[in-house]
Amino acid sequence: MGLWDDLEKFLEARLEQFLQANPQLQASVLLEQLNYEQEKTQATLVALRAEEEDLYRQILNTAEEIKKWIARKQQARQGGREDLAQAAAGREAELLLEGNQLWKRKIEVLALIKKNEELLAKIAPRRQELEAQVQQAKQEVPKKPPDNNELEAKFHQWEVDQALKELKRKMGL
């Protein structure tokens, strides 16, 4: 795996050099990454809000069940059926535990929603900043024929690509 690690480090270094030499591309790459993070965060928020609504319904249903079993427990005691009253009390305790667990999860979900909303709020200004950088870089890049340094870089990149293909071929990938 040392060869793959070395190759990965080499390619990452070359990519970093290329991006630093082309700030408009670097800003575009960062903007694309930020767009991905924004989409992922928005999707997470949608899922969390759906889970919150589901938990709310489950909590209400559990509360209704608890009320029902409290009434059954009282009814059984009034009817002299302590065995049924004990069973109803057991079911009530189970439902209370379930309700507490649902409530705990709802609090966790609300905290996650807040955290993701804060993340989205941080992404928005950074995204605007990067969009401005991309626009500015597009306006600043003069259209000129490639000079010898660019030609050298293109040949170097092609040579690296060829070496990578040959290495993959030898490794059977």
C-alpha positions in Angstrom: 0.0 0.0 0.0 3.0 2.3 0.3 3.1 2.8 -3.4 -0.6 3.9 -3.4 0.0 6.2 -0.5 3.0 7.8 -2.3 1.0 8.1 -5.5 -1.9 9.6 -3.7 0.3 12.2 -1.9 2.0 13.0 -5.2 -1.3 13.6 -7.0 -2.7 15.6 -4.1 0.4 17.8 -4.2 0.2 18.3 -7.9 -3.5 19.2 -7.7 -2.8 21.7 -4.9 -0.1 23.3 -7.0 -2.4 23.4 -10.0 -5.2 25.0 -8.0 -2.9 27.6 -6.4 -1.7 28.5 -9.9 -5.3 28.8 -11.1 -7.2 30.7 -8.3 -10.4 30.8 -10.4 -10.5 27.0 -10.5 -9.6 26.8 -6.8 -12.5 29.1 -5.9 -14.8 27.0 -8.2 -13.7 23.8 -6.5 -14.3 25.3 -3.1 -17.7 26.6 -4.2 -18.6 23.1 -5.5 -17.7 21.6 -2.2 -19.7 24.2 -0.3 -22.7 23.6 -2.6 -22.4 19.9 -1.8 -22.2 20.6 2.0 -25.2 22.9 1.7 -27.3 20.3 -0.2 -26.3 17.6 2.3 -27.2 19.8 5.3 -30.5 20.8 3.8 -31.3 17.1 3.2 -30.4 16.3 6.8 -32.6 19.1 8.0 -35.6 17.7 6.0 -35.0 14.3 7.5 -34.7 15.7 11.0 -37.8 17.7 10.7 -39.7 14.7 9.5 -38.4 12.7 12.4 -39.4 15.5 14.8 -43.0 15.4 13.5 -43.1 11.6 13.8 -41.8 11.8 17.3 -44.4 14.4 18.2 -47.1 12.1 16.9 -45.6 9.1 18.8 -45.4 11.2 22.0 -49.1 12.2 21.7 -50.2 8.6 21.0 -48.2 7.4 24.0 -49.7 10.0 26.2 -53.2 8.9 25.1 -52.3 5.3 25.8 -51.0 6.2 29.3 -54.3 8.0 30.0 -56.2 4.9 28.8 -54.2 2.6 31.1 -54.5 4.9 34.1 -58.3 4.9 33.7 -58.3 1.1 33.3 -56.1 0.8 36.5 -58.6 2.9 38.4 -61.6 1.0 37.0 -60.0 -2.3 37.9 -59.4 -1.1 41.5 -62.9 0.1 41.8 -64.2 -3.2 40.6 -62.1 -5.1 43.1 -59.8 -6.6 40.5 -56.4 -5.9 42.0 -54.7 -8.4 39.6 -56.0 -6.3 36.6 -55.0 -3.1 38.3 -51.5 -4.4 38.8 -51.2 -5.4 35.2 -52.6 -2.0 34.1 -50.0 -0.3 36.3 -47.3 -2.3 34.7 -48.4 -1.3 31.2 -48.6 2.3 32.4 -45.0 2.1 33.6 -43.9 0.6 30.3 -45.6 3.4 28.4 -44.1 6.1 30.6 -40.6 4.7 30.0 -41.3 4.6 26.2 -42.6 8.2 26.4 -39.5 9.3 28.2 -37.3 7.7 25.6 -39.3 9.4 22.8 -39.0 12.8 24.6 -35.3 12.3 25.0 -34.9 11.6 21.3 -37.0 14.6 20.4 -34.7 16.8 22.4 -31.7 15.3 20.6 -33.4 15.9 17.2 -34.2 19.5 18.1 -30.5 20.1 19.0 -29.4 18.5 15.7 -31.9 20.7 13.8 -30.5 23.8 15.5 -26.9 22.7 14.8 -27.7 22.2 11.1 -29.6 25.5 10.8 -26.5 27.2 12.3 -24.3 25.4 9.8 -26.5 26.6 6.9 -26.3 30.2 8.2 -22.5 29.9 8.2 -22.5 28.5 4.7 -24.6 31.3 3.1 -22.1 34.1 3.5 -19.1 31.9 2.6 -20.9 30.8 -0.6 -21.6 34.4 -1.6 -17.9 35.2 -1.0 -16.8 32.3 -3.2 -19.3 33.2 -5.9 -17.9 36.7 -6.0 -14.3 35.3 -6.2 -15.3 33.1 -9.1 -16.9 35.9 -11.0 -13.9 38.2 -10.3 -11.5 35.5 -11.4 -13.4 34.9 -14.6 -13.2 38.6 -15.4 -9.5 38.8 -14.6 -8.3 35.8 -16.6 -7.0 37.1 -19.9 -7.5 35.0 -23.0 -4.0 34.3 -24.2 -2.3 31.5 -26.0 -0.5 29.0 -23.7 3.1 29.9 -22.9 5.9 27.5 -22.5 5.3 27.0 -18.8 1.7 26.0 -19.4 2.8 23.7 -22.2 5.4 22.2 -19.9 2.7 21.7 -17.3 0.3 20.0 -19.8 3.0 17.6 -20.9 4.0 16.9 -17.3 0.3 16.2 -16.5 0.0 13.9 -19.5 3.2 12.0 -18.5 1.8 11.6 -15.0 -1.5 10.3 -16.4 0.3 7.8 -18.6 2.5 6.6 -15.7 -0.7 6.2 -13.6 -2.4 4.2 -16.3 0.6 2.0 -16.7 0.8 1.4 -12.9 -2.9 0.5 -12.8 -2.4 -1.9 -15.8 0.5 -3.6 -14.0 -1.5 -4.0 -10.8 -4.5 -5.4 -12.8 -6.9 -2.5 -12.0 
